[in-house]
């Protein structure tokens, strides 16, 4: 069995230091996680371990129920506002309509707005989750709905001259596009955890019902919004996760590792497919006092998101302070995407109220410029 442990550690280490992964980034699942900045791989102490680290399920010991719900929205460089401004300036015309060239000021405005859309990192991203999770002993079951939606622009900055449509570099011939791509995955999860000495080993088997959403439109059209239905496709696949949790002997430290989507499940959309390659994350948690927990997580893989050219690799730090008896928990944290130098940190906080048997938790997060907003809450029960 020791050989199995060494093998799992080797696989996780290998995944953590090779290549990039075409994948949706980690969603922050659960209000406790959000309140602590998403640092949960070693710190998770409830049934959301099914998502954060299946090895931690065995450490829950009692029967756990949880109903998490959360959403995160991020918008960079006001992409939706700029597309709306272009639509307003066009006023019912397309850029290849000769009538619009009777007002040169409109063309100048549109060229300026195109330049704003061409700024690096211009996109909108939304992530959501809802689910029901149950654990007892060393097993767990659950249903999680995880949703990712991203919108971005591919700007043609060669054809932006204020010339009549016959000119080859006229903005009338511009080929800039706005694209939206989403993936909703409904995961039916079965978890099994075992303990070998001081090390917990956990695995998830998941049957995923996936639905993709896709649409691409011309930025130069007067109808450049997404009022029409997105193209939808349904698909299904199996996936597997693995995790380790190691309470370090003689200390108040725990170390954890998790790898999601070991077998790279893929889901089709109108113009291709989204392949969820393995994601690896490591974490440590330190019990600094009887009622104080400090945790840190780091993505070992740098993950490509569904937005071309935008990567994700998260560093998360969080703490939790409980009152004696555990009826009140206060949380604070921060996370930062290390893969994008211009990404702002997101500061988070949360609170948990209730008895040891029945709890309500809420968490929230915001970046300094309000580009990122997140909210999560959950009801949970322990018997």
LOTIZA-400560 format. One record per residue (C-alpha): residue number from 1; residue in three letters; y, x, z. Coordinates in steps of 0.001 Angstrom, whole numbers, plus 500000, padded with zeros to 6 digits. Example, Ala and Ser with C-alpha at 12.3 -4.5 7.8 and 13.67 -1.06 7.14 Angstrom:
<nodes>
- num, residuo, y, x, z
- 1, ALA, 495500, 512300, 507800
- 2, SER, 498940, 513670, 507140
</nodes>
This chain:
<nodes>
- num, residuo, y, x, z
- 1, UNK, 500000, 500000, 500000
- 2, UNK, 502315, 502953, 500660
- 3, UNK, 501903, 503875, 496982
- 4, UNK, 503129, 500395, 496018
- 5, UNK, 506249, 500879, 498110
- 6, UNK, 506952, 504241, 496487
- 7, UNK, 506413, 502686, 493048
- 8, UNK, 508876, 499850, 493707
- 9, UNK, 511483, 502300, 495021
- 10, UNK, 511025, 504453, 491920
- 11, UNK, 511456, 501484, 489585
- 12, UNK, 514619, 500357, 491368
- 13, UNK, 516050, 503881, 491338
- 14, UNK, 515266, 504259, 487640
- 15, UNK, 516964, 500983, 486797
- 16, UNK, 519980, 501950, 488812
- 17, UNK, 520807, 505048, 486820
- 18, UNK, 519863, 504316, 483220
- 19, UNK, 522021, 502733, 480587
- 20, UNK, 524053, 499561, 480613
- 21, UNK, 522674, 496063, 480898
- 22, UNK, 523651, 493116, 478699
- 23, UNK, 523874, 490613, 481479
- 24, UNK, 525955, 488115, 483351
- 25, UNK, 527297, 489760, 486481
- 26, UNK, 526196, 488816, 489990
- 27, UNK, 527507, 485435, 491044
- 28, UNK, 528618, 485337, 494686
- 29, UNK, 526226, 482707, 495984
- 30, UNK, 527008, 481039, 499295
- 31, UNK, 530116, 480854, 501501
- 32, UNK, 528916, 483508, 503945
- 33, UNK, 528504, 485900, 501039
- 34, UNK, 531919, 485012, 499605
- 35, UNK, 533603, 485386, 502977
- 36, UNK, 532119, 488885, 503245
- 37, UNK, 533184, 489929, 499742
- 38, UNK, 529688, 489542, 498306
- 39, UNK, 528120, 492269, 500474
- 40, UNK, 524758, 490626, 501197
- 41, UNK, 521814, 492695, 499923
- 42, UNK, 521116, 494098, 503397
- 43, UNK, 523217, 491661, 505436
- 44, UNK, 521823, 488294, 504306
- 45, UNK, 520237, 486389, 507199
- 46, UNK, 519490, 482959, 505747
- 47, UNK, 517612, 481345, 502867
- 48, UNK, 520186, 482517, 500288
- 49, UNK, 518104, 485700, 500518
- 50, UNK, 516151, 484075, 497673
- 51, UNK, 519083, 485121, 495479
- 52, UNK, 520505, 488175, 497241
- 53, UNK, 517317, 489937, 498279
- 54, UNK, 513936, 488159, 498394
- 55, UNK, 512661, 490802, 500828
- 56, UNK, 514966, 489358, 503510
- 57, UNK, 513217, 485962, 503478
- 58, UNK, 510587, 487170, 505952
- 59, UNK, 513331, 488227, 508353
- 60, UNK, 514564, 484613, 508585
- 61, UNK, 511432, 483693, 510601
- 62, UNK, 512353, 480034, 511184
- 63, UNK, 512454, 477145, 508733
- 64, UNK, 515700, 477247, 506754
- 65, UNK, 517421, 474728, 504477
- 66, UNK, 520639, 475334, 502584
- 67, UNK, 522771, 473442, 500048
- 68, UNK, 525250, 475961, 498588
- 69, UNK, 528043, 475063, 496175
- 70, UNK, 530603, 477454, 494736
- 71, UNK, 532973, 478211, 491875
- 72, UNK, 535018, 481195, 490729
- 73, UNK, 537675, 481149, 488016
- 74, UNK, 539420, 484208, 486605
- 75, UNK, 542100, 484286, 483926
- 76, UNK, 543699, 487465, 482654
- 77, UNK, 546943, 487768, 480667
- 78, UNK, 547389, 483967, 480582
- 79, UNK, 545057, 483502, 477611
- 80, UNK, 545014, 479695, 477804
- 81, UNK, 548787, 479448, 478167
- 82, UNK, 549364, 481754, 475187
- 83, UNK, 546980, 479793, 472949
- 84, UNK, 548813, 476610, 473979
- 85, UNK, 552152, 478239, 473143
- 86, UNK, 550873, 479158, 469662
- 87, UNK, 549740, 475575, 469156
- 88, UNK, 553170, 474302, 470226
- 89, UNK, 555031, 476687, 467894
- 90, UNK, 552838, 475706, 464935
- 91, UNK, 553767, 472085, 465601
- 92, UNK, 550999, 470524, 463541
- 93, UNK, 550918, 473172, 460785
- 94, UNK, 548472, 475983, 460046
- 95, UNK, 549745, 479465, 459292
- 96, UNK, 548684, 479127, 455659
- 97, UNK, 550953, 476093, 455198
- 98, UNK, 554040, 477230, 453177
- 99, UNK, 556274, 474813, 455104
- 100, UNK, 556148, 476903, 458256
- 101, UNK, 557841, 479832, 456465
- 102, UNK, 561017, 477764, 456134
- 103, UNK, 561626, 478674, 459809
- 104, UNK, 561376, 482504, 460202
- 105, UNK, 562000, 482211, 463947
- 106, UNK, 558629, 480458, 464354
- 107, UNK, 556812, 483275, 462580
- 108, UNK, 558538, 485824, 464837
- 109, UNK, 557462, 483855, 467909
- 110, UNK, 553861, 483704, 466739
- 111, UNK, 553767, 487446, 466026
- 112, UNK, 555005, 488104, 469559
- 113, UNK, 552363, 485763, 470995
- 114, UNK, 549640, 487472, 468935
- 115, UNK, 550710, 490774, 470483
- 116, UNK, 550334, 489263, 473957
- 117, UNK, 546797, 488087, 473151
- 118, UNK, 545953, 491604, 471925
- 119, UNK, 546491, 493113, 475379
- 120, UNK, 543268, 494643, 476788
- 121, UNK, 541250, 492420, 479106
- 122, UNK, 542678, 489118, 477858
- 123, UNK, 540030, 486536, 478744
- 124, UNK, 539049, 483633, 480962
- 125, UNK, 535854, 483563, 483012
- 126, UNK, 534303, 480882, 485199
- 127, UNK, 531174, 481054, 487336
- 128, UNK, 529584, 478233, 489282
- 129, UNK, 526528, 477620, 491429
- 130, UNK, 524830, 474728, 493161
- 131, UNK, 521376, 474540, 494656
- 132, UNK, 518840, 473581, 497259
- 133, UNK, 516864, 476316, 499045
- 134, UNK, 514060, 476120, 501591
- 135, UNK, 512173, 478872, 503403
- 136, UNK, 509443, 478991, 506022
- 137, UNK, 507779, 482116, 507241
- 138, UNK, 507294, 484555, 504401
- 139, UNK, 507686, 482024, 501565
- 140, UNK, 510620, 480193, 500024
- 141, UNK, 511247, 477681, 497278
- 142, UNK, 514381, 476455, 495635
- 143, UNK, 516357, 475243, 492672
- 144, UNK, 519532, 477068, 491694
- 145, UNK, 521938, 476117, 488953
- 146, UNK, 523935, 479192, 487900
- 147, UNK, 526654, 478851, 485268
- 148, UNK, 528689, 481477, 483410
- 149, UNK, 531451, 480661, 480918
- 150, UNK, 533690, 483196, 479213
- 151, UNK, 536438, 482875, 476641
- 152, UNK, 538090, 485728, 474760
- 153, UNK, 539995, 486562, 471573
- 154, UNK, 539313, 488965, 468708
- 155, UNK, 542754, 489723, 467307
- 156, UNK, 543500, 490735, 463716
- 157, UNK, 546610, 492884, 464129
- 158, UNK, 546628, 494131, 460528
- 159, UNK, 547691, 490834, 458958
- 160, UNK, 550766, 489963, 461018
- 161, UNK, 553638, 490498, 458606
- 162, UNK, 556201, 487728, 458246
- 163, UNK, 555622, 487366, 454522
- 164, UNK, 554645, 484453, 452322
- 165, UNK, 550904, 483671, 452135
- 166, UNK, 550477, 485505, 448809
- 167, UNK, 551126, 488846, 450521
- 168, UNK, 547778, 490439, 451587
- 169, UNK, 549093, 491378, 455067
- 170, UNK, 550833, 488067, 455643
- 171, UNK, 550130, 486449, 458974
- 172, UNK, 549038, 483458, 456885
- 173, UNK, 545858, 485434, 456102
- 174, UNK, 545261, 486391, 459727
- 175, UNK, 541610, 486246, 460856
- 176, UNK, 542060, 486259, 464648
- 177, UNK, 539494, 484128, 466510
- 178, UNK, 539142, 482608, 469961
- 179, UNK, 535580, 482318, 471263
- 180, UNK, 533963, 480537, 474195
- 181, UNK, 530394, 481351, 475280
- 182, UNK, 528609, 479843, 478248
- 183, UNK, 525152, 479976, 479782
- 184, UNK, 523823, 477560, 482376
- 185, UNK, 520502, 478554, 483921
- 186, UNK, 518550, 476205, 486146
- 187, UNK, 516152, 478378, 488102
- 188, UNK, 513040, 477000, 489801
- 189, UNK, 512159, 479754, 492260
- 190, UNK, 509108, 480650, 494330
- 191, UNK, 509478, 483586, 496732
- 192, UNK, 506871, 485590, 498609
- 193, UNK, 507645, 488340, 501118
- 194, UNK, 505396, 490731, 502953
- 195, UNK, 505958, 493442, 505534
- 196, UNK, 504462, 496914, 505375
- 197, UNK, 505335, 498829, 508507
- 198, UNK, 509126, 498777, 508782
- 199, UNK, 509682, 497778, 505139
- 200, UNK, 509937, 494230, 503816
- 201, UNK, 508952, 493695, 500167
- 202, UNK, 509865, 490480, 498361
- 203, UNK, 509367, 489022, 494896
- 204, UNK, 510672, 485977, 493049
- 205, UNK, 508919, 484160, 490239
- 206, UNK, 511408, 482014, 488325
- 207, UNK, 511085, 479400, 485614
- 208, UNK, 514500, 479122, 483965
- 209, UNK, 515763, 476215, 481909
- 210, UNK, 518728, 477609, 479993
- 211, UNK, 521451, 475855, 478054
- 212, UNK, 524041, 477760, 476038
- 213, UNK, 527500, 476633, 474956
- 214, UNK, 529381, 478244, 472076
- 215, UNK, 532411, 477744, 469909
- 216, UNK, 534640, 480012, 467840
- 217, UNK, 537907, 478847, 466241
- 218, UNK, 540742, 480453, 464345
- 219, UNK, 543742, 481330, 466487
- 220, UNK, 545895, 480682, 463414
- 221, UNK, 544882, 477016, 463209
- 222, UNK, 547216, 474487, 464807
- 223, UNK, 544160, 472995, 466522
- 224, UNK, 543164, 476193, 468325
- 225, UNK, 541923, 474490, 471493
- 226, UNK, 538392, 473480, 472450
- 227, UNK, 538766, 469715, 472526
- 228, UNK, 535752, 469337, 470270
- 229, UNK, 532316, 469656, 471838
- 230, UNK, 530884, 473154, 472065
- 231, UNK, 527675, 473907, 470206
- 232, UNK, 524771, 473507, 472630
- 233, UNK, 521265, 474982, 472547
- 234, UNK, 518446, 474685, 475094
- 235, UNK, 515837, 477314, 475857
- 236, UNK, 513447, 478299, 478642
- 237, UNK, 511885, 481460, 479971
- 238, UNK, 510188, 483063, 482963
- 239, UNK, 511819, 485827, 485001
- 240, UNK, 511007, 487961, 488029
- 241, UNK, 513025, 489616, 490791
- 242, UNK, 512053, 492224, 493379
- 243, UNK, 513643, 493444, 496579
- 244, UNK, 513262, 495818, 499500
- 245, UNK, 514710, 495635, 502999
- 246, UNK, 514357, 498497, 505475
- 247, UNK, 515638, 498216, 509067
- 248, UNK, 516099, 501885, 509917
- 249, UNK, 514167, 502780, 513084
- 250, UNK, 516233, 503757, 516104
- 251, UNK, 519504, 502437, 514667
- 252, UNK, 521428, 499266, 513978
- 253, UNK, 521352, 499920, 510241
- 254, UNK, 519513, 498084, 507484
- 255, UNK, 519251, 499195, 503863
- 256, UNK, 518341, 496958, 500950
- 257, UNK, 517688, 497049, 497224
- 258, UNK, 517307, 494190, 494753
- 259, UNK, 516549, 494042, 491049
- 260, UNK, 517100, 490754, 489242
- 261, UNK, 515527, 489710, 485947
- 262, UNK, 512991, 492532, 485711
- 263, UNK, 511558, 491257, 482427
- 264, UNK, 514875, 490674, 480593
- 265, UNK, 514715, 486937, 479802
- 266, UNK, 516807, 485851, 476818
- 267, UNK, 518440, 482601, 475759
- 268, UNK, 519643, 481618, 472313
- 269, UNK, 523074, 480385, 471358
- 270, UNK, 524548, 479315, 468014
- 271, UNK, 525406, 482855, 466870
- 272, UNK, 522738, 484964, 468607
- 273, UNK, 521234, 485307, 472052
- 274, UNK, 522169, 486329, 475570
- 275, UNK, 519645, 488743, 477060
- 276, UNK, 519689, 489108, 480822
- 277, UNK, 518611, 492687, 481327
- 278, UNK, 517704, 493976, 484807
- 279, UNK, 520510, 494265, 487349
- 280, UNK, 520114, 496508, 490388
- 281, UNK, 522210, 496402, 493549
- 282, UNK, 521953, 498404, 496790
- 283, UNK, 523365, 497498, 500162
- 284, UNK, 523648, 498611, 503766
- 285, UNK, 524452, 496580, 506889
- 286, UNK, 525484, 497974, 510261
- 287, UNK, 525329, 495976, 513488
- 288, UNK, 528403, 497592, 515071
- 289, UNK, 528148, 495466, 518184
- 290, UNK, 526358, 492449, 519559
- 291, UNK, 528424, 490065, 517445
- 292, UNK, 529917, 492326, 514735
- 293, UNK, 528305, 493073, 511370
- 294, UNK, 529728, 495388, 508699
- 295, UNK, 528166, 495505, 505221
- 296, UNK, 528629, 497239, 501884
- 297, UNK, 527016, 496610, 498459
- 298, UNK, 527192, 498514, 495180
- 299, UNK, 525877, 497577, 491745
- 300, UNK, 523686, 500427, 490542
- 301, UNK, 523742, 499143, 486977
- 302, UNK, 526931, 498829, 484949
- 303, UNK, 526501, 495463, 483289
- 304, UNK, 527944, 494287, 480018
- 305, UNK, 529218, 490752, 480421
- 306, UNK, 529215, 488049, 477760
- 307, UNK, 532753, 489175, 476827
- 308, UNK, 532460, 492026, 474280
- 309, UNK, 533756, 495285, 475696
- 310, UNK, 534170, 493988, 479260
- 311, UNK, 531766, 495509, 481798
- 312, UNK, 531028, 494747, 485429
- 313, UNK, 530035, 497023, 488279
- 314, UNK, 530984, 495699, 491703
- 315, UNK, 531668, 497439, 494992
- 316, UNK, 531774, 494962, 497890
- 317, UNK, 532658, 495442, 501560
- 318, UNK, 532633, 492766, 504250
- 319, UNK, 532418, 492054, 507950
- 320, UNK, 531414, 489157, 510160
- 321, UNK, 532430, 488560, 513777
- 322, UNK, 530621, 485883, 515772
- 323, UNK, 531543, 484359, 519106
- 324, UNK, 528966, 484558, 521910
- 325, UNK, 526349, 481918, 521182
- 326, UNK, 527026, 482083, 517451
- 327, UNK, 528852, 478738, 517187
- 328, UNK, 531781, 480307, 515327
- 329, UNK, 531755, 483089, 512744
- 330, UNK, 534826, 484688, 511170
- 331, UNK, 534439, 486704, 507975
- 332, UNK, 536551, 488963, 505778
- 333, UNK, 535829, 491117, 502751
- 334, UNK, 536940, 492607, 499467
- 335, UNK, 535257, 493348, 496160
- 336, UNK, 536331, 495368, 493133
- 337, UNK, 535009, 495754, 489598
- 338, UNK, 534708, 499531, 489240
- 339, UNK, 533847, 499330, 485537
- 340, UNK, 537339, 498116, 484590
- 341, UNK, 540167, 500292, 485899
- 342, UNK, 542772, 497543, 485566
- 343, UNK, 540731, 494936, 487497
- 344, UNK, 542433, 493971, 490762
- 345, UNK, 540483, 493817, 494012
- 346, UNK, 539644, 490331, 495260
- 347, UNK, 540214, 489677, 498957
- 348, UNK, 538007, 487112, 500662
- 349, UNK, 537600, 485326, 503947
- 350, UNK, 535537, 482586, 505495
- 351, UNK, 534445, 480706, 508546
- 352, UNK, 531185, 479260, 509832
- 353, UNK, 531068, 476435, 512387
- 354, UNK, 528164, 474726, 514098
- 355, UNK, 525179, 475120, 516315
- 356, UNK, 522326, 477536, 515633
- 357, UNK, 520435, 474565, 514159
- 358, UNK, 523115, 472956, 511948
- 359, UNK, 526015, 474784, 510303
- 360, UNK, 528887, 474296, 507885
- 361, UNK, 530333, 477346, 506152
- 362, UNK, 533278, 477811, 503834
- 363, UNK, 534509, 480897, 501986
- 364, UNK, 537418, 481643, 499666
- 365, UNK, 538766, 484542, 497650
- 366, UNK, 541871, 485504, 495688
- 367, UNK, 543203, 488546, 493843
- 368, UNK, 546779, 489755, 494544
- 369, UNK, 548125, 488232, 491310
- 370, UNK, 546086, 485043, 491686
- 371, UNK, 544168, 485975, 488518
- 372, UNK, 540911, 485331, 490401
- 373, UNK, 540286, 482297, 492613
- 374, UNK, 536978, 481520, 494332
- 375, UNK, 535723, 478829, 496701
- 376, UNK, 532312, 478137, 498205
- 377, UNK, 530853, 475957, 500930
- 378, UNK, 527418, 475028, 502233
- 379, UNK, 525529, 472934, 504733
- 380, UNK, 522516, 474629, 506264
- 381, UNK, 519878, 473822, 508862
- 382, UNK, 517449, 475968, 510845
- 383, UNK, 514440, 474614, 512751
</nodes>
